[in-house]
Amino acid sequence: MTDTNRDDQIWQGWLTGGSSLLEEVNASVRFDHRLARQDIDGSIAHARMLARCEVVTGTEAKEIVRGLELIREEIEAGDFVFDPALEDVHMNIEARLRELVGPVAGRLHTARSRNDQVAVDAKMWVRAAIDRLDALLAQVLEVIAERAEAHHADVMPGFTHLQCAQPVTIGHHLLAYGEMFLRDRDRLRSARRRLDESPLGAAALAGTGYPIDPHDTARQLGFGGVTRNSLDAVSDRDFILDFLSAGATLAVHISRLGEEMVIWSTPQFGFITLPEDLCAGSSIMPQKRNPDLPELMRAKSGRIFGDLMALLTVMKGLPLAYSRDMQEDKEALFDAADHLELSVRAAGAMLRGIDFRPEKTRHDAALGNTVATDLADWLVAERDVPFREAHSVVKGLVKWLAVQDRELKDADPAELGGFDDRFADLPAEVLTVEHAVARRNSPGGTAPALVREAAVELRRRNAALDRGEDR
């Protein structure tokens, strides 16, 4: 605070001057008010611990807790007015507490600094954000498993370099995203495990001389332990970086899914029909159904990358312990968390709402000579031709057909013996996409039976994470 004439000034000190510009730059309550719930929880735990350690009396602690609960009710009802002149959420709550309970409010900050206070608030906020995001991802994985089972045998083209490569199934393609999102859940849970230490008790940077019990506040607040170094406790923002890093990788996966939905929904591909209520029209072209939601799924990734880079840049040159630069962590954190949740919800809605067009995907799966590898494999297995030679023979066959403006899908197996007598008696099924996917039954392959099993296994692994088991 810089206004020495305010009746509700929190502290007096020799630095009582200041400008309105400094107050404007200093003030963080316009965004850190989102920590209010965590700040109240942390303060209640701290007050009760102080009473148990006989640093304050039981009566004083009860009065402080009563006032904090009243403030919680005011905030939840929307009646609490956050004052930028009081800088941050912590000072706003403490000022209101003094109005409600009087001078005893000043006992609350005993053995505590705003440095360890904001650290524990932020950790609790990130923990809750991880839990929300993890739960949303678990729901998306259920949708993926369900849709993969439904389309376990529906053939579609598989691509490399966005060129026709080999046939796969729709279910197999969807399950690739299942693996990505399952890893995302694992990363989030790993970040949560690492933040599971309470920094309360570190005070400003060096600990405190009061006889406190940090393990008591850690238990009250749901932490598994306490930090081991007071300097690290107040200067650490790794837990936010962990969350943003995991979130950036998640955003990559959502963006890739959004990109494929945009491509697949074009008339040129026609693999899916997007749900009308998740698309937008054009202001001039009445026929348009624009894939706005998957486009925004794709675009949000850049914003989340920016939030991660912003905090990395803030933290990279800071000496120990706390510096005011670290106030800049909150906006990046809140922005990324909000848009990650929005993106995951969008991904779930799109996966639930899209209609696949198996007749179109099956037709296109045969384009581009996608069974060429299967034909080469047949030469290896049935004619004992070395694979490199078989590869060359089939490549020549593809070129021979291309001169005739044809592909393998257009060829009559009986005529291929005229190109190379080793193709004599080639079974017709070798040139079908169904045969191609059915024979790829190696672990993790696209054979329909394996895809069905993999969908069931994805659901099991997803549930195992919820139970805290290894996936």
C-alpha positions in Angstrom: 0.0 0.0 0.0 1.2 3.5 -0.7 -1.6 5.7 0.6 -0.7 6.6 4.2 -4.0 8.4 4.8 -6.1 5.2 4.5 -7.9 4.2 7.7 -7.6 0.5 6.7 -3.9 0.5 6.0 -2.5 -2.9 6.8 0.9 -1.9 8.0 3.0 1.2 8.7 6.6 1.4 7.6 9.3 3.7 6.6 8.5 3.3 2.9 5.1 5.1 3.0 5.5 7.1 -0.2 4.8 6.1 -3.7 3.0 7.0 -6.8 -0.3 6.0 -8.4 1.7 4.3 -11.1 3.5 2.1 -8.6 0.1 1.2 -7.0 -1.3 0.4 -10.5 1.7 -1.8 -11.4 1.8 -3.4 -7.9 -1.9 -4.2 -7.7 -2.6 -7.9 -8.5 -6.1 -8.3 -7.0 -7.8 -7.9 -10.4 -6.5 -11.4 -11.2 -5.3 -13.0 -8.0 -8.7 -12.7 -6.4 -9.2 -16.2 -7.9 -7.0 -17.4 -5.1 -9.5 -16.2 -2.4 -10.8 -19.7 -1.6 -7.4 -21.1 -1.2 -6.2 -18.1 0.8 -9.1 -18.5 3.3 -8.4 -22.3 3.6 -4.7 -21.7 4.2 -5.4 -19.0 6.7 -7.9 -21.1 8.7 -5.4 -24.0 8.8 -2.6 -21.6 9.9 -4.8 -20.1 12.7 -5.7 -23.5 14.0 -2.1 -24.6 14.0 -1.0 -21.5 15.8 -3.6 -22.3 18.5 -2.5 -25.9 18.8 1.1 -24.7 19.2 0.0 -22.1 21.8 1.3 -19.2 19.7 -2.2 -17.7 19.8 -5.0 -18.6 22.2 -7.8 -20.9 21.2 -10.3 -18.1 21.6 -8.3 -15.9 19.3 -8.1 -18.6 16.7 -11.8 -19.3 16.9 -12.6 -15.6 16.3 -10.2 -15.5 13.4 -11.7 -18.6 11.8 -15.2 -17.2 12.4 -14.3 -14.0 10.5 -12.7 -15.9 7.7 -15.8 -18.1 7.2 -17.9 -14.9 7.0 -15.6 -13.6 4.3 -15.9 -16.8 2.4 -19.7 -16.5 2.5 -19.4 -12.9 1.2 -17.2 -13.9 -1.6 -19.4 -16.8 -2.6 -22.4 -14.6 -2.5 -20.7 -12.0 -4.7 -20.9 -9.3 -2.0 -17.2 -9.0 -1.3 -15.6 -5.9 -2.9 -11.9 -6.3 -3.8 -10.0 -3.0 -3.5 -7.0 -2.6 -5.8 -5.5 -0.1 -3.3 -4.9 -3.1 -1.0 -2.7 -4.7 -3.7 -3.7 -8.3 -3.6 -6.2 -10.9 -2.5 -4.3 -11.5 0.8 -4.4 -7.9 2.0 -8.0 -7.5 0.9 -9.1 -10.5 3.0 -6.9 -9.5 6.0 -8.4 -5.9 5.9 -11.9 -7.3 5.8 -11.1 -9.7 8.7 -10.0 -6.8 10.8 -13.3 -5.0 10.1 -15.2 -8.1 11.2 -13.2 -9.3 14.3 -11.1 -6.3 15.3 -7.4 -6.2 16.3 -7.3 -10.0 16.9 -7.1 -10.2 13.1 -3.5 -9.0 13.4 -2.6 -12.3 15.2 -3.2 -14.3 12.0 0.0 -13.3 10.2 2.2 -14.5 13.1 4.9 -16.8 11.8 3.8 -16.3 8.2 4.8 -14.1 5.3 2.9 -13.3 2.1 5.7 -15.3 0.4 4.8 -18.7 1.9 1.2 -17.6 1.9 1.0 -17.1 -1.8 3.0 -20.2 -2.5 0.6 -22.4 -0.7 -2.4 -20.7 -2.2 -1.0 -21.2 -5.7 -0.2 -24.8 -5.0 -3.7 -25.5 -3.9 -5.1 -23.7 -6.9 -2.9 -25.7 -9.3 -3.8 -28.9 -7.5 -7.5 -28.2 -8.0 -6.9 -27.2 -11.7 -5.1 -30.5 -12.3 -7.9 -32.5 -10.8 -10.5 -30.7 -12.9 -8.5 -31.1 -16.1 -7.7 -34.8 -15.3 -11.4 -35.5 -14.8 -12.3 -33.9 -18.1 -9.6 -36.0 -19.9 -11.0 -39.2 -18.3 -14.4 -38.4 -19.8 -12.8 -37.8 -23.3 -11.0 -41.1 -23.1 -14.3 -42.9 -22.4 -15.7 -41.3 -25.5 -12.7 -42.4 -27.5 -13.0 -46.0 -26.3 -16.7 -46.1 -27.1 -16.3 -44.7 -30.6 -13.3 -46.9 -31.3 -15.3 -50.0 -30.4 -18.1 -48.9 -32.7 -15.7 -48.4 -35.6 -13.2 -51.1 -34.9 -13.6 -52.7 -38.3 -14.4 -49.6 -40.5 -11.5 -49.1 -42.8 -10.0 -45.7 -43.6 -6.8 -44.6 -45.2 -3.7 -44.2 -43.0 -1.3 -41.5 -44.0 2.3 -40.6 -43.8 3.3 -37.1 -45.1 -0.4 -36.8 -45.6 -0.1 -39.1 -48.5 -1.9 -42.4 -48.8 0.2 -45.1 -47.0 -1.7 -48.2 -45.7 -5.2 -48.9 -44.7 -6.1 -48.7 -41.0 -9.4 -48.7 -39.2 -11.2 -45.6 -37.8 -11.1 -47.2 -34.4 -7.4 -47.7 -34.6 -6.9 -44.0 -35.6 -9.0 -42.8 -32.7 -7.1 -45.0 -30.2 -3.9 -43.2 -31.2 -5.4 -40.1 -29.5 -6.5 -42.3 -26.6 -2.8 -43.1 -26.1 -1.9 -39.4 -26.2 -4.6 -38.3 -23.8 -3.7 -41.1 -21.4 -0.1 -39.9 -21.4 -1.5 -36.4 -20.7 -3.3 -37.7 -17.7 -0.1 -39.3 -16.5 1.9 -36.1 -16.9 -0.7 -34.1 -15.0 -0.7 -36.6 -12.2 3.0 -36.6 -12.1 3.0 -32.8 -11.7 0.4 -33.1 -8.9 2.6 -35.6 -7.1 5.6 -33.2 -7.2 3.6 -30.3 -5.8 2.4 -32.3 -2.9 4.5 -30.4 -0.3 3.2 -27.5 1.7 5.5 -24.4 1.9 3.7 -22.9 4.9 6.2 -22.3 7.6 8.9 -21.0 5.3 7.8 -17.5 6.1 9.6 -14.8 4.1 12.6 -17.0 3.2 14.4 -18.2 6.3 11.7 -19.9 8.4 10.5 -18.6 11.7 11.4 -18.5 15.3 7.9 -19.3 16.5 7.2 -22.9 17.7 5.0 -23.9 14.7 4.1 -27.2 13.2 4.1 -27.1 9.4 3.1 -30.8 9.3 -0.2 -29.8 11.0 -1.1 -27.2 8.3 0.1 -29.6 5.6 -2.3 -32.3 6.8 -5.2 -29.8 7.1 -4.7 -28.6 3.6 -4.3 -32.1 2.1 -0.6 -32.1 1.4 1.5 -35.2 1.7 4.4 -33.5 3.3 6.2 -30.2 3.8 9.0 -28.5 1.9 12.5 -29.1 3.1 14.2 -25.8 2.3 12.6 -22.4 3.2 14.4 -20.6 0.3 13.2 -23.1 -2.2 9.7 -23.1 -0.7 9.0 -19.4 -1.4 11.0 -19.2 -4.7 9.7 -22.4 -6.3 7.3 -22.1 -9.2 8.2 -25.4 -10.8 4.8 -26.7 -9.9 3.2 -24.1 -12.2 5.8 -24.8 -14.9 5.0 -28.5 -14.6 1.3 -27.8 -15.1 1.9 -25.5 -18.0 4.3 -27.9 -19.6 2.0 -30.8 -19.3 -0.8 -28.5 -20.6 1.3 -27.4 -23.6 1.8 -31.1 -24.6 -2.0 -31.7 -24.1 -2.7 -28.6 -26.3 -0.5 -30.1 -29.0 -2.6 -33.3 -29.0 -5.9 -31.4 -29.1 -4.6 -29.2 -31.9 -3.7 -32.2 -34.0 -7.1 -33.7 -33.4 -8.7 -30.4 -34.3 -6.6 -30.2 -37.5 -7.8 -33.7 -38.6 -11.4 -32.8 -37.9 -11.0 -29.7 -40.1 -9.5 -31.7 -42.9 -11.8 -34.7 -42.6 -14.9 -32.5 -42.7 -14.0 -30.9 -46.1 -16.0 -32.2 -49.1 -12.7 -33.2 -50.6 -12.2 -35.7 -47.8 -15.7 -36.2 -46.6 -14.7 -38.6 -43.8 -16.9 -37.0 -41.2 -19.9 -34.7 -40.7 -19.5 -32.2 -38.0 -22.4 -31.6 -35.6 -24.3 -28.6 -36.7 -24.6 -27.0 -33.3 -20.8 -27.0 -33.0 -20.2 -25.2 -36.3 -20.8 -21.7 -37.6 -22.3 -20.3 -40.8 -20.9 -17.7 -43.2 -22.1 -14.1 -43.4 -22.1 -14.3 -47.2 -22.2 -17.9 -48.2 -25.4 -19.6 -47.1 -24.2 -23.1 -47.8 -21.2 -23.0 -45.4 -20.8 -25.1 -42.2 -17.5 -23.8 -40.9 -15.5 -26.0 -38.4 -15.0 -23.1 -35.9 -14.8 -25.3 -32.8 -12.0 -27.6 -34.1 -10.2 -24.5 -35.6 -10.3 -22.9 -32.1 -9.1 -26.2 -30.6 -6.1 -25.9 -32.9 -5.5 -22.2 -32.2 -5.7 -22.4 -28.4 -2.4 -24.3 -28.4 -0.4 -21.1 -29.4 -1.9 -19.2 -26.5 -1.0 -22.0 -24.0 2.5 -22.2 -25.4 2.8 -18.5 -24.9 1.7 -18.8 -21.2 4.4 -21.4 -20.6 7.1 -19.3 -22.4 6.1 -16.2 -20.4 6.6 -17.9 -17.1 9.8 -19.6 -18.1 11.1 -16.1 -19.1 10.0 -14.6 -15.8 11.7 -17.3 -13.8 15.0 -17.8 -15.7 17.1 -15.0 -14.1 15.6 -14.6 -10.6 18.0 -14.8 -7.7 16.8 -16.6 -4.5 14.4 -16.1 -2.9 11.3 -14.2 -3.7 11.1 -11.3 -6.2 8.1 -9.4 -7.2 8.5 -10.6 -10.8 6.9 -13.8 -9.6 3.6 -12.0 -9.3 3.5 -12.4 -13.1 2.9 -16.2 -12.7 -0.8 -15.9 -11.9 -2.2 -14.5 -15.2 -0.3 -17.1 -17.3 -1.5 -19.8 -14.9 -5.1 -18.8 -14.9 -5.2 -18.1 -18.7 -3.7 -21.5 -19.5 -5.9 -23.4 -17.1 -9.1 -21.8 -18.4 -8.3 -22.5 -22.1 -7.0 -26.0 -21.4 -10.3 -26.9 -19.8 -12.2 -25.2 -22.6 -10.2 -27.1 -25.2 -10.7 -30.5 -23.6 -14.4 -29.9 -23.3 -14.4 -28.9 -27.0 -12.5 -32.1 -27.9 -15.0 -34.2 -26.0 -18.0 -32.5 -27.6 -16.5 -33.0 -31.1 -15.6 -36.6 -30.6 -19.1 -37.3 -29.3 -20.8 -35.3 -32.0 -19.1 -36.2 -35.3 -20.6 -38.7 -37.6 -18.1 -40.9 -39.5 -18.9 -41.9 -43.1 -17.4 -45.4 -43.3 -18.5 -45.9 -46.9 -16.3 -42.8 -47.9 -13.4 -43.8 -45.7 -13.4 -47.3 -47.1 -13.5 -46.0 -50.7 -10.6 -43.7 -50.0 -8.6 -46.3 -48.2 -8.0 -48.1 -51.5 -6.7 -44.9 -53.3 -3.0 -44.4 -53.8 -2.1 -48.1 -54.1 -2.3 -48.6 -50.3 -2.1 -52.4 -50.5 1.2 -52.3 -52.3 3.1 -53.4 -49.2 0.7 -56.3 -48.8 1.4 -57.4 -52.3 5.2 -57.2 -51.7 4.7 -59.2 -48.5 2.8 -61.8 -50.5 5.7 -62.2 -52.9 8.0 -62.7 -49.8 5.8 -65.2 -48.1 4.5 -67.2 -51.2 7.3 -66.8 -53.7 10.3 -66.6 -51.4 11.3 -63.3 -53.0 13.6 -61.1 -50.8 11.7 -58.1 -49.5 13.9 -55.5 -51.3 13.4 -57.3 -54.6 9.7 -57.6 -53.9 9.5 -53.9 -53.1 11.1 -53.1 -56.5 8.8 -55.5 -58.4 5.7 -53.9 -56.9 7.0 -50.4 -57.4 7.4 -51.3 -61.1 3.9 -52.7 -61.2 2.5 -49.5 -59.7 4.3 -47.4 -62.4 3.0 -49.8 -65.1 -0.6 -49.3 -63.9 -0.1 -45.6 -63.6 0.8 -45.3 -67.3 -2.6 -46.9 -67.9 -4.2 -44.4 -65.5 -5.0 -47.2 -63.1 -4.1 -48.3 -59.6 -3.9 -51.6 -57.8 -7.6 -51.3 -56.8 -8.5 -51.4 -60.5 -6.3 -54.4 -61.4 -7.6 -57.8 -62.1 -5.4 -60.3 -60.2 -5.4 -62.6 -63.2 -3.7 -60.0 -65.4 -0.8 -59.3 -63.0 0.9 -62.6 -64.1 1.4 -60.9 -67.4 3.5 -58.2 -65.8 5.5 -60.7 -63.7 4.9 -64.4 -63.7 5.5 -64.6 -60.0 2.1 -62.9 -59.6 0.4 -66.0 -61.1 -2.4 -67.4 -59.0 -2.5 -64.2 -56.8 -5.6 -64.5 -54.6 -7.9 -61.5 -55.2 -8.3 -60.7 -51.5 -4.6 -59.6 -51.4 -5.6 -56.5 -53.3 -8.4 -55.6 -50.8 -8.1 -53.1 -47.9 -10.0 -55.5 -45.6 -7.3 -58.1 -46.1 -4.6 -55.4 -45.5 -6.0 -54.4 -42.1 -6.9 -58.0 -41.0 -3.4 -59.3 -41.4 -1.8 -56.5 -39.4 -2.2 -58.3 -36.1 1.1 -57.5 -34.5 0.8 -56.0 -31.0 -0.6 -52.5 -31.4 -1.7 -53.2 -35.0 -4.9 -52.2 -36.8 -6.5 -55.6 -37.1 -10.1 -55.2 -36.1 -10.0 -57.8 -33.4 -7.0 -56.1 -31.9 -8.7 -52.7 -32.1 -11.7 -54.0 -30.2 -9.4 -55.4 -27.5 -7.4 -52.2 -27.4 -10.5 -50.1 -26.8 -11.4 -52.3 -23.9 -7.9 -52.0 -22.6 -7.9 -48.2 -22.9 -11.0 -48.1 -20.8 -9.3 -50.3 -18.2 -6.2 -48.2 -18.1 -8.2 -45.0 -17.8 -10.1 -46.4 -14.8 -6.8 -47.6 -13.3 -5.5 -44.1 -13.2 -8.6 -43.0 -11.3 -7.9 -45.7 -8.7 -4.3 -44.6 -8.4 -2.9 -47.7 -10.0 -0.2 -48.1 -12.6 -1.8 -47.9 -16.0 
